[in-house]
Each structure stands twice: as C-alpha cells, then as structure tokens.
C-alpha cells in the first residue's frame, strides 16, 4: 500500500509540473478564441434541458430542446420546444 501512495504522489508531481510548464495567459486564450471565431462562417449548437420537479402532489419531468444557428455577418436563428 505504501508503494501505491508513493506512485500516486509521484504521478501527481510529474503531471502537475507538466501542466504548470504550459504558460497559458489570458491574452493567449483570448487570441485563440478570436482566431477561431474569425475563421468560422457558421456556428450551430443544440441542447436539451431535463428537469425533474417534485410539486408535492407528485413528480413531473419537463424537457426543453433548443437549437441555435448563427451565420456571419448578421443572420441567426434560435428555436426551442
């Protein structure tokens, strides 16, 4: 068991130092997001939200589906059901 603890500790130290080696700044992240957005012509997202509600007299489930399509320069469509 003691060897497993040392192995886990070593893994955390090695992985942690590897992650800290990436010097990621806010500016770098924002630059990547801006470049990705500039290269896109369209964006599409779909989602489903499910809520289980207990109203005292019983339980009910509500589901809402949504979709969004954006197209440059100024077209968009958002729908939900």
C-alpha positions as CSV (number, residue, x, y, z in Angstrom):
1,X,0.0,0.0,0.0
2,X,2.9,2.4,0.8
3,X,4.3,1.9,-2.7
4,X,0.9,2.8,-4.2
5,X,0.9,6.1,-2.2
6,X,4.4,6.9,-3.4
7,X,3.4,6.1,-7.0
8,X,0.3,8.3,-6.8
9,X,2.3,11.1,-5.2
10,X,5.0,10.9,-8.0
11,X,2.3,10.9,-10.7
12,X,0.6,14.0,-9.2
13,X,4.0,15.8,-9.0
14,X,5.0,14.8,-12.6
15,X,1.6,15.7,-14.1
16,X,1.3,18.9,-12.1
17,X,4.7,20.1,-13.2
18,X,3.9,19.2,-16.8
19,X,0.7,21.2,-16.6
20,X,2.4,24.2,-14.9
21,X,5.0,24.1,-17.7
22,X,2.3,25.4,-20.1
23,X,2.5,29.2,-19.6
24,X,-1.1,30.0,-20.7
25,X,-2.1,33.6,-20.3
26,X,-5.5,35.2,-20.7
27,X,-4.2,37.0,-23.8
28,X,-3.2,33.7,-25.4
29,X,-6.5,32.1,-24.7
30,X,-8.4,35.2,-26.0
31,X,-6.2,35.2,-29.1
32,X,-7.1,31.6,-29.9
33,X,-10.8,32.2,-29.4
34,X,-10.7,35.3,-31.6
35,X,-8.8,33.4,-34.3
36,X,-11.3,30.5,-34.2
37,X,-14.2,32.9,-34.4
38,X,-12.7,34.8,-37.3
39,X,-12.2,31.5,-39.2
40,X,-15.9,30.4,-38.8
41,X,-18.7,31.2,-41.2
42,X,-21.4,29.5,-39.2
43,X,-22.0,28.2,-35.6
44,X,-24.6,25.6,-34.6
45,X,-25.5,24.4,-31.1
46,X,-28.2,22.0,-29.9
47,X,-29.2,21.2,-26.4
48,X,-31.7,19.5,-24.2
49,X,-32.6,20.5,-20.6
50,X,-34.5,18.0,-18.5
51,X,-35.9,19.0,-15.1
52,X,-37.4,16.5,-12.6
53,X,-39.8,18.5,-10.4
54,X,-41.5,17.4,-7.2
55,X,-44.6,19.5,-6.7
56,X,-45.7,17.8,-3.5
57,X,-48.7,16.0,-5.2
58,X,-46.4,14.1,-7.4
59,X,-43.3,14.2,-9.6
60,X,-43.2,15.5,-13.1
61,X,-40.5,15.8,-15.8
62,X,-40.1,18.8,-18.1
63,X,-37.9,18.7,-21.1
64,X,-36.9,21.7,-23.3
65,X,-35.0,21.3,-26.5
66,X,-33.2,24.2,-28.2
67,X,-31.1,24.9,-31.2
68,X,-29.2,27.9,-32.4
69,X,-27.6,28.6,-35.8
70,X,-25.5,31.7,-36.3
71,X,-24.2,32.8,-39.7
72,X,-21.9,35.8,-40.4
73,X,-22.3,38.7,-40.8
74,X,-25.7,39.1,-39.1
75,X,-28.1,36.1,-39.6
76,X,-29.3,34.0,-36.7
77,X,-32.0,31.5,-35.8
78,X,-32.8,30.4,-32.3
79,X,-35.6,27.9,-31.6
80,X,-36.9,25.9,-28.6
81,X,-39.7,23.5,-27.9
